[in-house]
Amino acid sequence: MQSSTTILNQIGFPMKYLSLLLLLTLFACNQNDKGKNSDGSPSGIVNDTIPLQRTSVENSPVASYSEKVKDPLNDWRFSVDIYETKSTFDFLVKIKYKELDAEDNIKIPNFGIMPKVEVRKGKTDQSCIIGFLDKAGEFKEYKLVQVKNQQLKISTIKHYARTLYKVKK
């Protein structure tokens, strides 16, 4: 009796393709269990009890960062202030560098908790990272604001999204 690998070799199916096919099959089977709790229920269900609109908008910044710009003649600052908007998960970012004012918007994903935005010092001078806290209280980096070659730069570090699973009954 011939083994299955001998038969596959005889019909011209190389072993490396069989190994790749087996690996992909195992990987695909393993993917079905991700995103589920130990009881088999989806773990990504989002609590939609958070209102999409705020009843009152805070006038002062909810998060801020500021540092002095090294200049012997002027008292300039590099600063980033985050403000609430009417939409619960949208925030207005106001940036100031020397005499330049800029604005940007950020949208925080709905993790079923009220969004908590933070601004932390970046790795270099005149830089900071805008992020938010997830359900576990872990800081998630979102945007980098920095001064590079005397120019203000805003770049997205990571993208975030949420997935809504529905349980079939």
Beta strands, then each sheet from edge to edge (+ up, - down):
strand 1: 63-68
strand 2: 77-84
strand 3: 90-97
strand 4: 100-107
strand 5: 117-121
strand 6: 127-133
strand 7: 139-148
strand 8: 151-156
sheet 1: 1+ 2- 3+ 4-
sheet 2: 5+ 6- 7+ 8-
end
